[in-house]
Structures are given as structure tokens and as C-alpha cells.
Amino acid sequence: MNTQHERNTKIREAYFKIINEITRLSRSFSTPQLRTRIEIDHSRNKHAVWQAYEFLTPYLYLQLDAHPDGQACISYSSNEEAIRYLGFNSYTQVIRSIYKHTAGDIDDCLEVFYYTYERYEDALEDIRNETYDFYTQTEEPYQEPA
């Protein structure tokens, strides 16, 4: 890749492909809570330094952010308890989608960190209290697995 801008563009595209795939996968989850996601678009936050995005579910936290040098990165953490709720196959599909879309020349953009379910609960509380206008909560409709 030639420039940091091109690389960041590719990382950003990968992030949204991951979100789309996980959203599609979530439609087959039987529990409404597992089909519910929160997305935070910091580009709509006038106080944001970087135009970061966050994607939260009870089983996964995914974030598009940047290092101090401006290099984009995708950070994720999964809730280890999620295997119990999702089942091994669904959980594996979720994790594989992250690595599938970051393979190749951007595979070093991934960072893994410890999942804190409290972040999801805090975001739900912010939505209930209408604290921020750049948080959205969506429940995908159930769809029979193929």
C-alpha cells in the first residue's frame, strides 16, 4: 500500500464489512438480546478528536480508532461467556469474520483487548437517558438459519 491514507481507507472499509457480516449473522440468533447492537458514530460528536466508531453487542465489542500517529486500527474483544449463549459455531463465525476482512496487508491493524460487558450496559443506559445523539440501538429481525 502506498500511503497511510490508502491503508486507513482499507482498514475503515474492512471495519464496515465486519459490521455488516456480524449483523447478517446475528439475524439467526434466537434471542432478541443477541440480535441487538449499539453503534456509536463519533463523527457526529463535536468533541471527538478522531472519527472513531464503536459496535457493541452482549458478545462483542468492536472499535475503529487510530493510534496517535494517525494509523487506523480495529480493536475487538469478545465476551467469553458468549460461547454459552451463541453456541460454538455461531461464536466462531463471528470471530472468523473479523479475521477474514483484515487478512493480507492490513492484518497488523487488529488489536485484541479484554471485554467488559459494563461498556455495553453503559451504552444502553446512555441510550435510555438520551445522553448522546450519536448512539443508535438496533434489533435485527429473526431469520431462520440457512
KEZA-490053 format. One line per field, with one value per residue: x, y, z of N, C-alpha, C, O, CB in turn. Coordinates in nm, 4 decimals, always signed. Glycine has a CB too. Example, Ala and Ser with C-alpha at 12.3 -4.5 7.8 and 13.67 -1.06 7.14 Angstrom:
2
n.px <- [+1.3190;+1.2850]
n.py <- [-0.5690;-0.2250]
n.pz <- [+0.7800;+0.7080]
ca.px <- [+1.2300;+1.3670]
ca.py <- [-0.4500;-0.1060]
ca.pz <- [+0.7800;+0.7140]
c.px <- [+1.3200;+1.2900]
c.py <- [-0.3300;+0.0030]
c.pz <- [+0.7800;+0.7870]
o.px <- [+1.4236;+1.3409]
o.py <- [-0.3319;+0.1138]
o.pz <- [+0.8465;+0.8039]
cb.px <- [+1.1308;+1.4084]
cb.py <- [-0.4473;-0.0598]
cb.pz <- [+0.9046;+0.5725]
END
This chain:
146
n.px <- [+0.0831;+0.0473;+0.0185;-0.0433;-0.3013;-0.4365;-0.4084;-0.5458;-0.7987;-0.8559;-0.8592;-1.0732;-1.2810;-1.2718;-1.3546;-1.6281;-1.7233;-1.6952;-1.8799;-2.1180;-2.1266;-2.1392;-2.3780;-2.5523;-2.5129;-2.6146;-2.8884;-2.9806;-2.9728;-3.1491;-3.2346;-3.3620;-3.1961;-2.9389;-2.9506;-2.9430;-2.7798;-2.5518;-2.4498;-2.1991;-2.1302;-1.8799;-1.8129;-2.0190;-2.0005;-1.9252;-1.7116;-1.5249;-1.1983;-1.0910;-1.2415;-1.3907;-1.5501;-1.7835;-1.8998;-2.1223;-2.2263;-2.3898;-2.2031;-1.9763;-1.7365;-1.6412;-1.4184;-1.3310;-1.0533;-0.7768;-0.4212;-0.1922;-0.0234;-0.1862;-0.2455;-0.4868;-0.6769;-0.8283;-0.9955;-1.0879;-1.2941;-1.4135;-1.6860;-1.6267;-1.8179;-2.0006;-1.9911;-2.1419;-2.3995;-2.4290;-2.3472;-2.0974;-2.0447;-2.1690;-2.0394;-1.7754;-1.8040;-1.8516;-1.6058;-1.4324;-1.5159;-1.4065;-1.1301;-1.1233;-1.1830;-0.9698;-0.7440;-0.4294;-0.2600;-0.3363;-0.3435;-0.2071;-0.3428;-0.5175;-0.6208;-0.6472;-0.8417;-0.9440;-1.2743;-1.5311;-1.8329;-1.9703;-1.9335;-2.1136;-2.3518;-2.3375;-2.3587;-2.6188;-2.7582;-2.6939;-2.8356;-3.1004;-3.1249;-3.0979;-2.8535;-2.6577;-2.6665;-2.5533;-2.5564;-2.6915;-2.9404;-3.0213;-3.2344;-3.2066;-3.4297;-3.5560;-3.4334;-3.4633;-3.1991;-2.9913]
n.py <- [-0.1167;+0.2261;+0.4822;+0.6181;+0.7143;+0.5618;+0.3079;+0.3455;+0.3906;+0.1392;-0.0128;+0.1040;+0.0361;-0.2419;-0.2626;-0.1831;-0.3848;-0.6040;-0.5335;-0.5398;-0.8125;-0.9406;-0.8353;-0.9506;-1.2223;-1.2192;-1.2165;-1.4748;-1.5521;-1.6703;-1.5307;-1.2129;-1.0218;-1.0977;-1.0330;-0.7661;-0.4580;-0.1933;+0.1027;+0.3428;+0.6482;+0.8422;+1.0435;+1.2131;+1.3426;+1.6391;+1.6876;+1.4953;+1.3785;+1.2074;+1.0399;+0.8033;+0.4797;+0.2683;-0.0569;-0.2472;-0.5384;-0.7854;-0.9877;-0.9037;-0.6468;-0.3974;-0.1760;+0.1010;+0.2893;+0.5148;+0.5254;+0.7420;+0.8362;+0.8572;+0.6279;+0.4004;+0.1589;-0.1522;-0.2565;-0.5237;-0.7126;-1.0041;-1.1450;-1.3874;-1.5467;-1.5587;-1.7783;-1.9684;-1.8658;-1.8121;-2.0413;-2.2643;-2.2754;-2.0427;-1.8437;-1.8839;-1.8193;-1.5444;-1.4482;-1.5371;-1.3781;-1.1322;-1.1745;-1.2602;-1.0324;-0.8712;-0.9836;-1.0301;-0.7476;-0.5745;-0.7053;-0.6523;-0.4500;-0.5180;-0.5281;-0.6836;-0.6844;-0.6923;-0.7906;-0.5923;-0.6171;-0.4207;-0.1901;-0.2188;-0.2200;+0.0387;+0.1896;+0.1190;+0.2377;+0.5077;+0.5409;+0.4976;+0.7181;+0.9162;+1.0462;+1.0984;+1.1937;+1.0479;+0.7782;+0.4678;+0.2167;-0.1042;-0.3710;-0.6642;-0.8322;-1.1619;-1.4397;-1.7447;-1.9808;-2.0617]
n.pz <- [+0.0000;-0.0716;+0.0692;+0.3998;+0.4141;+0.2163;+0.3291;+0.5722;+0.4687;+0.3602;+0.5957;+0.7286;+0.5491;+0.5823;+0.8493;+0.8334;+0.6658;+0.8343;+1.0357;+0.8854;+0.8155;+1.0682;+1.1592;+0.9748;+1.0405;+1.2998;+1.2746;+1.2770;+1.5378;+1.8135;+2.0414;+2.1223;+2.2523;+2.1729;+1.9100;+1.9122;+1.8721;+1.9437;+1.8017;+1.7819;+1.6591;+1.6393;+1.4682;+1.4585;+1.6930;+1.8286;+1.9941;+1.9527;+1.8907;+1.7033;+1.4306;+1.5313;+1.5494;+1.7136;+1.7923;+1.9593;+2.1244;+2.3318;+2.3170;+2.1794;+2.1280;+1.9169;+1.7619;+1.5631;+1.5393;+1.5962;+1.6165;+1.7973;+1.5948;+1.3788;+1.2395;+1.1433;+1.3290;+1.4175;+1.6901;+1.9017;+2.1242;+2.2779;+2.4532;+2.6743;+2.7886;+2.5930;+2.4240;+2.5498;+2.5171;+2.2434;+2.1190;+2.0012;+1.7190;+1.6073;+1.7514;+1.6660;+1.3939;+1.4122;+1.5154;+1.3149;+1.1007;+1.1603;+1.1286;+0.8642;+0.7115;+0.7652;+0.6725;+0.5003;+0.3704;+0.5753;+0.8124;+1.0445;+1.1682;+1.3631;+1.7014;+2.0130;+2.3034;+2.6506;+2.7202;+2.8470;+2.9747;+3.0951;+2.9458;+2.7366;+2.8829;+2.9923;+2.7576;+2.6803;+2.8903;+2.8418;+2.6043;+2.6923;+2.8617;+2.6812;+2.6473;+2.4534;+2.1101;+1.9126;+1.9397;+1.8474;+1.8668;+1.7602;+1.6822;+1.5160;+1.2928;+1.3509;+1.1681;+1.0158;+1.0392;+0.7600]
ca.px <- [+0.0000;+0.1338;+0.0151;-0.1195;-0.4411;-0.4889;-0.4160;-0.6558;-0.9233;-0.8771;-0.8946;-1.2104;-1.3690;-1.2757;-1.4377;-1.7699;-1.7558;-1.7110;-2.0076;-2.2256;-2.1317;-2.1867;-2.5198;-2.6217;-2.5085;-2.6955;-3.0302;-3.0160;-2.9673;-3.2877;-3.2648;-3.3591;-3.0808;-2.8212;-2.9689;-2.9415;-2.6475;-2.5410;-2.3434;-2.1652;-2.0648;-1.8159;-1.8008;-2.1287;-1.9693;-1.8454;-1.5957;-1.4357;-1.0702;-1.0787;-1.3720;-1.3967;-1.6791;-1.7896;-2.0059;-2.1320;-2.3312;-2.3557;-2.0957;-1.8629;-1.7116;-1.5540;-1.3948;-1.2399;-0.9884;-0.6458;-0.3084;-0.1523;+0.0412;-0.2880;-0.2667;-0.6130;-0.6710;-0.9541;-0.9795;-1.2063;-1.2913;-1.5334;-1.7297;-1.6019;-1.9442;-2.0836;-1.9956;-2.2550;-2.5254;-2.4328;-2.3076;-1.9614;-2.0401;-2.2012;-1.9305;-1.6613;-1.8325;-1.8335;-1.4623;-1.3719;-1.5472;-1.3102;-1.0010;-1.1396;-1.1823;-0.8448;-0.6324;-0.3452;-0.1707;-0.3791;-0.3643;-0.1465;-0.4254;-0.6044;-0.5791;-0.7419;-0.8377;-1.0348;-1.4136;-1.6017;-1.9761;-2.0181;-1.9345;-2.2408;-2.4560;-2.3267;-2.4129;-2.7645;-2.8037;-2.6848;-2.9470;-3.2239;-3.1255;-3.0786;-2.7350;-2.5890;-2.7474;-2.4774;-2.5706;-2.8122;-2.9647;-3.0990;-3.2559;-3.2300;-3.5405;-3.5117;-3.4366;-3.4236;-3.0668;-2.9953]
ca.py <- [+0.0000;+0.3420;+0.5873;+0.5934;+0.7414;+0.4434;+0.1995;+0.3772;+0.3694;-0.0055;-0.0586;+0.1522;-0.0496;-0.3727;-0.2478;-0.1833;-0.5191;-0.6878;-0.4950;-0.5922;-0.9582;-0.9784;-0.8001;-1.0559;-1.3439;-1.2048;-1.2391;-1.6143;-1.5772;-1.6801;-1.4374;-1.0729;-0.9508;-1.1295;-0.9675;-0.6221;-0.3960;-0.0491;+0.1622;+0.4781;+0.7167;+0.9602;+1.1507;+1.3045;+1.4008;+1.7594;+1.6889;+1.3835;+1.4126;+1.1170;+0.9936;+0.6615;+0.4117;+0.1556;-0.1544;-0.3233;-0.6378;-0.8558;-1.0850;-0.8494;-0.5031;-0.3720;-0.0325;+0.1580;+0.4009;+0.5460;+0.5476;+0.8837;+0.8735;+0.8651;+0.4966;+0.3390;+0.0233;-0.2144;-0.3256;-0.6013;-0.8036;-1.0868;-1.1878;-1.5317;-1.6114;-1.5607;-1.9138;-2.0362;-1.8134;-1.8199;-2.1715;-2.2594;-2.2457;-1.9019;-1.7638;-1.8981;-1.7418;-1.4031;-1.4207;-1.5568;-1.2652;-1.0258;-1.2069;-1.2712;-0.8998;-0.7996;-1.0653;-0.9698;-0.6363;-0.4964;-0.7957;-0.5969;-0.3415;-0.5729;-0.5295;-0.7560;-0.6396;-0.7617;-0.7495;-0.5502;-0.6098;-0.2945;-0.0906;-0.2377;-0.1735;+0.1852;+0.2427;+0.1039;+0.3419;+0.6354;+0.5449;+0.5173;+0.8548;+1.0070;+1.1242;+1.1382;+1.1726;+0.9713;+0.6369;+0.4051;+0.0790;-0.1733;-0.5148;-0.7275;-0.9285;-1.3022;-1.5069;-1.8853;-2.0112;-2.1294]
ca.pz <- [+0.0000;-0.0913;+0.1695;+0.5218;+0.3821;+0.1464;+0.4279;+0.6631;+0.3930;+0.3519;+0.7307;+0.7515;+0.4692;+0.6488;+0.9697;+0.7972;+0.6155;+0.9541;+1.0961;+0.8003;+0.8254;+1.2016;+1.1612;+0.8991;+1.1219;+1.4211;+1.2445;+1.3046;+1.6819;+1.8583;+2.1492;+2.0783;+2.3083;+2.0920;+1.7797;+1.9362;+1.8680;+1.9639;+1.7217;+1.8243;+1.5489;+1.6975;+1.3696;+1.4892;+1.8231;+1.8022;+2.0826;+1.9191;+1.8287;+1.5894;+1.3855;+1.5654;+1.5508;+1.8054;+1.7674;+2.0832;+2.1465;+2.4556;+2.2950;+2.1056;+2.1217;+1.8032;+1.7524;+1.4643;+1.6073;+1.5392;+1.7056;+1.7971;+1.4682;+1.2745;+1.1775;+1.1839;+1.3829;+1.4588;+1.8176;+1.9352;+2.2380;+2.2825;+2.5845;+2.6808;+2.8226;+2.4731;+2.3669;+2.6154;+2.4642;+2.0979;+2.0689;+1.9493;+1.5752;+1.5835;+1.8086;+1.5761;+1.2727;+1.4451;+1.5259;+1.1818;+1.0125;+1.1903;+1.0674;+0.7196;+0.6489;+0.7943;+0.6234;+0.3969;+0.4038;+0.6916;+0.9262;+1.1654;+1.2213;+1.4674;+1.8408;+2.0958;+2.4420;+2.7418;+2.7098;+2.9673;+2.9451;+3.1507;+2.8379;+2.6683;+2.9752;+2.9986;+2.6326;+2.6896;+2.9831;+2.7703;+2.5089;+2.7706;+2.9141;+2.5677;+2.6820;+2.3308;+1.9902;+1.8135;+1.9747;+1.7927;+1.9088;+1.6579;+1.6980;+1.3863;+1.2943;+1.3488;+1.0387;+1.0301;+0.9824;+0.6283]
c.px <- [+0.0884;+0.1338;-0.0637;-0.2688;-0.5056;-0.5066;-0.5330;-0.7909;-0.9562;-0.9186;-1.0377;-1.3109;-1.3821;-1.3650;-1.5862;-1.8131;-1.7780;-1.8465;-2.1235;-2.2386;-2.1845;-2.3353;-2.6020;-2.6263;-2.6035;-2.8434;-3.0746;-3.0108;-3.1090;-3.3273;-3.2577;-3.2372;-2.9550;-2.8304;-2.9631;-2.7985;-2.6613;-2.4256;-2.3242;-2.0804;-2.0064;-1.7932;-1.9125;-2.1101;-1.8765;-1.7203;-1.4941;-1.3095;-1.0518;-1.2169;-1.3871;-1.5407;-1.6705;-1.9130;-2.0091;-2.2503;-2.2994;-2.2357;-1.9710;-1.8573;-1.6078;-1.5400;-1.2978;-1.1835;-0.8565;-0.5431;-0.2724;-0.0857;-0.0571;-0.3163;-0.3950;-0.5892;-0.8120;-0.9240;-1.1060;-1.1830;-1.4218;-1.5606;-1.7149;-1.7261;-2.0331;-2.0947;-2.1162;-2.3879;-2.5385;-2.4176;-2.1733;-1.9562;-2.0678;-2.0905;-1.8086;-1.6826;-1.8108;-1.6840;-1.3936;-1.3991;-1.4506;-1.1790;-1.0089;-1.1246;-1.0567;-0.7222;-0.5528;-0.2651;-0.2200;-0.3964;-0.3019;-0.2263;-0.5121;-0.5401;-0.6881;-0.7286;-0.9442;-1.1760;-1.4668;-1.7475;-2.0346;-2.0225;-2.0649;-2.3544;-2.4553;-2.3858;-2.5652;-2.8238;-2.7998;-2.7980;-3.0779;-3.2365;-3.1113;-2.9620;-2.6668;-2.6791;-2.6730;-2.4695;-2.6983;-2.8199;-3.0573;-3.1125;-3.2884;-3.3489;-3.4861;-3.5300;-3.3879;-3.2855;-3.0806;-2.9485]
c.py <- [+0.1241;+0.4404;+0.5446;+0.6152;+0.6203;+0.3272;+0.2231;+0.3566;+0.2209;-0.0622;-0.0174;+0.0656;-0.1875;-0.3687;-0.2567;-0.3150;-0.6153;-0.6600;-0.5538;-0.7432;-1.0033;-0.9459;-0.9073;-1.1853;-1.3359;-1.2304;-1.3819;-1.6474;-1.5695;-1.5767;-1.2929;-0.9957;-0.9758;-1.0704;-0.8147;-0.5705;-0.2476;-0.0023;+0.3058;+0.5404;+0.8471;+1.0716;+1.2534;+1.3731;+1.5200;+1.7672;+1.5789;+1.4342;+1.3327;+1.0657;+0.8437;+0.6099;+0.2972;+0.0720;-0.2441;-0.4187;-0.7027;-0.9496;-1.0279;-0.6974;-0.4827;-0.2211;-0.0017;+0.2839;+0.4299;+0.5615;+0.6963;+0.9292;+0.8812;+0.7347;+0.4353;+0.1990;-0.0231;-0.2917;-0.4069;-0.6797;-0.8813;-1.1277;-1.3398;-1.6100;-1.6294;-1.6988;-1.9893;-1.9928;-1.8305;-1.9621;-2.1578;-2.2187;-2.0991;-1.8116;-1.7674;-1.8186;-1.5926;-1.3683;-1.4362;-1.4391;-1.1493;-1.0518;-1.2176;-1.1345;-0.8188;-0.8798;-0.9881;-0.8533;-0.5459;-0.5839;-0.7445;-0.4811;-0.3879;-0.5663;-0.5984;-0.7043;-0.7122;-0.7045;-0.7067;-0.5277;-0.4786;-0.1849;-0.0982;-0.1855;-0.0209;+0.2494;+0.2310;+0.2127;+0.4792;+0.6502;+0.5699;+0.6615;+0.9613;+1.1029;+1.1795;+1.1118;+1.0936;+0.8230;+0.5850;+0.2608;+0.0154;-0.3196;-0.5710;-0.8231;-1.0710;-1.3596;-1.6488;-1.9070;-2.0896;-2.2725]
c.pz <- [+0.0000;+0.0244;+0.2925;+0.4958;+0.3131;+0.2424;+0.5243;+0.5957;+0.3863;+0.4884;+0.7635;+0.6737;+0.5331;+0.7717;+0.9336;+0.7330;+0.7321;+1.0182;+1.0158;+0.8126;+0.9621;+1.2155;+1.0898;+0.9796;+1.2404;+1.3966;+1.2752;+1.4539;+1.7379;+1.9631;+2.0994;+2.1305;+2.2243;+1.9514;+1.7910;+1.9375;+1.8980;+1.8770;+1.7672;+1.7137;+1.6023;+1.5959;+1.3889;+1.6245;+1.8016;+1.8888;+2.0500;+1.8500;+1.7005;+1.5545;+1.4074;+1.5602;+1.6508;+1.7723;+1.8898;+2.0794;+2.2807;+2.4402;+2.2283;+2.1168;+2.0120;+1.7881;+1.6394;+1.5272;+1.5369;+1.6491;+1.7024;+1.6671;+1.3512;+1.2046;+1.2319;+1.2390;+1.4167;+1.5859;+1.8428;+2.0633;+2.2365;+2.4259;+2.5898;+2.7191;+2.6991;+2.4119;+2.4232;+2.5542;+2.3132;+2.0458;+1.9996;+1.8024;+1.5449;+1.6344;+1.7156;+1.4476;+1.2957;+1.4453;+1.3896;+1.0891;+1.0363;+1.1180;+0.9155;+0.6525;+0.6788;+0.7497;+0.5193;+0.4491;+0.5168;+0.8162;+1.0557;+1.2255;+1.3381;+1.6045;+1.9209;+2.2384;+2.5225;+2.7308;+2.8453;+2.9300;+2.9957;+3.0442;+2.7608;+2.7559;+2.9871;+2.8736;+2.6307;+2.7793;+2.9167;+2.6691;+2.5824;+2.8193;+2.8063;+2.5935;+2.5577;+2.2111;+1.8825;+1.8497;+1.9083;+1.8400;+1.8067;+1.6954;+1.5614;+1.3977;+1.2870;+1.2093;+1.0590;+0.9698;+0.8518;+0.6392]
o.px <- [+0.1929;+0.2405;-0.1401;-0.3526;-0.6170;-0.6074;-0.6095;-0.8860;-1.0714;-1.0041;-1.1141;-1.4143;-1.4916;-1.4425;-1.6611;-1.9296;-1.8689;-1.9197;-2.2162;-2.3497;-2.2663;-2.4098;-2.7073;-2.7303;-2.6659;-2.9163;-3.1931;-3.0416;-3.1808;-3.4444;-3.1572;-3.1816;-2.8735;-2.7295;-2.9768;-2.7088;-2.7667;-2.3173;-2.4203;-1.9729;-2.0749;-1.7576;-1.9023;-2.1943;-1.7616;-1.6309;-1.3889;-1.3146;-1.0023;-1.3009;-1.3953;-1.6374;-1.5647;-2.0161;-1.9101;-2.3600;-2.1931;-2.1733;-1.8692;-1.9598;-1.5005;-1.6378;-1.1963;-1.2582;-0.8288;-0.5740;-0.3177;-0.0908;-0.0171;-0.4034;-0.4101;-0.4944;-0.9019;-0.8386;-1.2166;-1.0702;-1.5266;-1.4696;-1.7837;-1.7380;-2.1291;-2.1977;-2.1830;-2.4793;-2.6466;-2.4703;-2.1402;-1.8729;-1.9969;-2.0525;-1.7466;-1.5887;-1.7580;-1.6420;-1.3066;-1.3140;-1.4167;-1.1234;-0.9120;-1.0603;-1.0386;-0.6095;-0.6024;-0.2089;-0.1519;-0.4572;-0.3394;-0.1825;-0.5740;-0.4216;-0.8069;-0.6178;-1.0254;-1.1940;-1.4494;-1.7809;-2.1363;-2.1070;-2.1211;-2.4429;-2.5614;-2.4546;-2.6336;-2.9269;-2.8924;-2.8505;-3.1578;-3.3451;-3.1123;-2.9699;-2.6229;-2.7587;-2.7253;-2.3855;-2.8018;-2.7184;-3.1598;-3.0156;-3.3860;-3.3666;-3.3832;-3.6289;-3.2802;-3.2572;-3.1702;-2.9453]
o.py <- [+0.1261;+0.4779;+0.4481;+0.5428;+0.5812;+0.2566;+0.1313;+0.3105;+0.1815;-0.1505;-0.0958;+0.0268;-0.2436;-0.4614;-0.3306;-0.3531;-0.6982;-0.7532;-0.6111;-0.7959;-1.0950;-1.0219;-0.9491;-1.2508;-1.4355;-1.2630;-1.4069;-1.7602;-1.4727;-1.5396;-1.2538;-0.9127;-0.8853;-1.0592;-0.7436;-0.6312;-0.1867;-0.0607;+0.3800;+0.4907;+0.9491;+1.1831;+1.3666;+1.4527;+1.5028;+1.8466;+1.5710;+1.5210;+1.3851;+1.0500;+0.7668;+0.6858;+0.2373;+0.1241;-0.3101;-0.3829;-0.6778;-0.9869;-1.0967;-0.6292;-0.5430;-0.1473;-0.0691;+0.3746;+0.3751;+0.6051;+0.7688;+1.0473;+0.9084;+0.7298;+0.4200;+0.1303;+0.0574;-0.3803;-0.3642;-0.7082;-0.8293;-1.1426;-1.4118;-1.7278;-1.7063;-1.7327;-2.0642;-2.0743;-1.8598;-1.9968;-2.0521;-2.1366;-2.0379;-1.7148;-1.6641;-1.7568;-1.5228;-1.2709;-1.3566;-1.4040;-1.0764;-0.9625;-1.1875;-1.1232;-0.7100;-0.8463;-0.8934;-0.8590;-0.4492;-0.5409;-0.7884;-0.4203;-0.3054;-0.5950;-0.5745;-0.6831;-0.7859;-0.5827;-0.7763;-0.4308;-0.4313;-0.0957;+0.0048;-0.1148;+0.0414;+0.3511;+0.3225;+0.2717;+0.5587;+0.7599;+0.6536;+0.7194;+1.0810;+1.2226;+1.2946;+1.0179;+1.0748;+0.7504;+0.6514;+0.1922;+0.0732;-0.3843;-0.5306;-0.8878;-1.0965;-1.3319;-1.6695;-1.8572;-2.1725;-2.3442]
o.pz <- [+0.0649;+0.0728;+0.2894;+0.5494;+0.3480;+0.2380;+0.5538;+0.6587;+0.4047;+0.4951;+0.8198;+0.7281;+0.5375;+0.7955;+0.9974;+0.7450;+0.7286;+1.0514;+1.0729;+0.8194;+0.9695;+1.2774;+1.1380;+0.9867;+1.2770;+1.4902;+1.2969;+1.4925;+1.7124;+1.9712;+2.0399;+2.0586;+2.2066;+1.8818;+1.6914;+1.9961;+1.8800;+1.8788;+1.7879;+1.6801;+1.6093;+1.6341;+1.3418;+1.6659;+1.7608;+1.8594;+2.1133;+1.7629;+1.6007;+1.6431;+1.3117;+1.5659;+1.6702;+1.7300;+1.9212;+2.0364;+2.3376;+2.5395;+2.2208;+2.1151;+2.0142;+1.8000;+1.6222;+1.5640;+1.4302;+1.7600;+1.6138;+1.6329;+1.2380;+1.1177;+1.3531;+1.2008;+1.4411;+1.5885;+1.8095;+2.1036;+2.1982;+2.5075;+2.5174;+2.6854;+2.7015;+2.3538;+2.3520;+2.5408;+2.2622;+1.9401;+1.9459;+1.7642;+1.4649;+1.5684;+1.6902;+1.3974;+1.2091;+1.3829;+1.3542;+1.0074;+0.9430;+1.0541;+0.8459;+0.5481;+0.6242;+0.7859;+0.4584;+0.5585;+0.5511;+0.9143;+1.1644;+1.3231;+1.4053;+1.6215;+1.8993;+2.2878;+2.4665;+2.7321;+2.9454;+2.8618;+2.9450;+3.0517;+2.7236;+2.7078;+2.9914;+2.8820;+2.5847;+2.7472;+2.9335;+2.6504;+2.5404;+2.8181;+2.8352;+2.5659;+2.5566;+2.2118;+1.7727;+1.7964;+1.9128;+1.8515;+1.7705;+1.7351;+1.4982;+1.5009;+1.2245;+1.1414;+1.1149;+0.8609;+0.8365;+0.5392]
cb.px <- [-0.0950;+0.0934;-0.0446;-0.0704;-0.4521;-0.3955;-0.2825;-0.6437;-0.9117;-0.7490;-0.7961;-1.2238;-1.3158;-1.1343;-1.4078;-1.7994;-1.6428;-1.5959;-2.0203;-2.2010;-1.9925;-2.1050;-2.5425;-2.5522;-2.3668;-2.6775;-3.0576;-2.9230;-2.8728;-3.3121;-3.1680;-3.4857;-3.0568;-2.8033;-3.1026;-3.0120;-2.5792;-2.5188;-2.3761;-2.0893;-2.1644;-1.6843;-1.8046;-2.2609;-1.9040;-1.9297;-1.6411;-1.5081;-0.9530;-0.9815;-1.3927;-1.3367;-1.7184;-1.7929;-1.9817;-2.1441;-2.3385;-2.4753;-2.1473;-1.8704;-1.6624;-1.6097;-1.3411;-1.3120;-0.9657;-0.6521;-0.1861;-0.0584;+0.1508;-0.2481;-0.1456;-0.7110;-0.5792;-1.0144;-0.9522;-1.2435;-1.2715;-1.5188;-1.8773;-1.4914;-2.0181;-2.0292;-1.8633;-2.2550;-2.5385;-2.3249;-2.4144;-1.8951;-2.1400;-2.3336;-1.8924;-1.6373;-1.9760;-1.8975;-1.3970;-1.4247;-1.6924;-1.2861;-0.9482;-1.2765;-1.3024;-0.8351;-0.6838;-0.4293;-0.1489;-0.5102;-0.3078;-0.0068;-0.5137;-0.6406;-0.5517;-0.7177;-0.8575;-0.9841;-1.4991;-1.5382;-2.0506;-1.9291;-1.8151;-2.2628;-2.4367;-2.1795;-2.3522;-2.8013;-2.7169;-2.5491;-2.9552;-3.2271;-3.0152;-3.2078;-2.6370;-2.4546;-2.7916;-2.3368;-2.5749;-2.8134;-3.0259;-3.0336;-3.3702;-3.1026;-3.6381;-3.5900;-3.3499;-3.5269;-2.9813;-2.9088]
cb.py <- [-0.0008;+0.4130;+0.7138;+0.6852;+0.8665;+0.4024;+0.1883;+0.5211;+0.4279;-0.0758;-0.0010;+0.3019;-0.0626;-0.4174;-0.1129;-0.0683;-0.5720;-0.6618;-0.3407;-0.5544;-1.0176;-0.9058;-0.6622;-1.0804;-1.3693;-1.0667;-1.2078;-1.7073;-1.4749;-1.8158;-1.4583;-1.0030;-0.9944;-1.2802;-1.0097;-0.5882;-0.4181;-0.0115;+0.1553;+0.4785;+0.7430;+0.9215;+1.0932;+1.2294;+1.2952;+1.8831;+1.6748;+1.2813;+1.3862;+0.9992;+1.0278;+0.6377;+0.3597;+0.2040;-0.2375;-0.2293;-0.7452;-0.9348;-1.1969;-0.8910;-0.4446;-0.4376;+0.0220;+0.1882;+0.3697;+0.6734;+0.4591;+0.9096;+0.7738;+0.9645;+0.4021;+0.3336;+0.0169;-0.3083;-0.2246;-0.6958;-0.7268;-1.2112;-1.1425;-1.5610;-1.5299;-1.4653;-1.9915;-2.0071;-1.6676;-1.7334;-2.2298;-2.3935;-2.3321;-1.8649;-1.8161;-2.0458;-1.7669;-1.3703;-1.5150;-1.6854;-1.2185;-1.0148;-1.3365;-1.3323;-0.8224;-0.7690;-1.1983;-0.9246;-0.5537;-0.4241;-0.9318;-0.5507;-0.2842;-0.7161;-0.3851;-0.9101;-0.4870;-0.7513;-0.8625;-0.4209;-0.7290;-0.2510;-0.1117;-0.3867;-0.2372;+0.2279;+0.1689;-0.0364;+0.3422;+0.6475;+0.4131;+0.4213;+0.8709;+1.0867;+1.0390;+1.0627;+1.3059;+1.0286;+0.6162;+0.4118;+0.0725;-0.1583;-0.5460;-0.8033;-0.9018;-1.3871;-1.4320;-1.9788;-2.0912;-2.0550]
cb.pz <- [+0.1202;-0.2146;+0.1108;+0.6363;+0.2923;+0.0316;+0.5068;+0.7132;+0.2499;+0.3014;+0.8364;+0.7090;+0.3250;+0.6883;+1.0405;+0.7024;+0.5230;+1.0562;+1.1041;+0.6545;+0.8007;+1.3117;+1.0954;+0.7630;+1.1712;+1.4788;+1.0986;+1.2284;+1.7540;+1.9129;+2.2667;+2.1232;+2.4543;+2.0832;+1.7181;+2.0688;+1.7301;+2.1164;+1.5695;+1.9628;+1.4311;+1.7596;+1.2260;+1.4873;+1.9185;+1.8244;+2.2255;+1.8289;+1.9261;+1.6201;+1.2381;+1.7047;+1.4080;+1.9535;+1.6334;+2.2028;+2.0284;+2.5037;+2.2122;+1.9590;+2.2613;+1.6722;+1.8850;+1.3261;+1.7587;+1.4543;+1.6648;+1.9117;+1.4352;+1.1743;+1.2034;+1.0657;+1.5082;+1.3459;+1.9349;+1.8204;+2.3740;+2.1922;+2.6138;+2.7797;+2.9291;+2.3715;+2.3972;+2.7669;+2.4993;+2.0396;+1.9729;+1.9672;+1.5010;+1.6504;+1.9503;+1.5434;+1.2260;+1.5831;+1.6294;+1.1179;+1.0342;+1.3424;+1.1243;+0.6858;+0.6940;+0.9444;+0.5637;+0.2809;+0.2826;+0.6606;+0.8940;+1.1348;+1.1112;+1.4352;+1.8943;+2.0887;+2.4511;+2.8869;+2.6527;+3.0293;+3.0078;+3.2672;+2.7426;+2.6333;+3.1141;+3.0152;+2.5119;+2.7441;+3.1104;+2.6994;+2.4281;+2.8911;+3.0139;+2.5402;+2.7616;+2.3157;+1.9339;+1.7999;+2.1313;+1.6375;+2.0532;+1.5186;+1.8011;+1.3373;+1.1767;+1.4528;+0.9325;+0.9626;+1.0836;+0.5259]
END
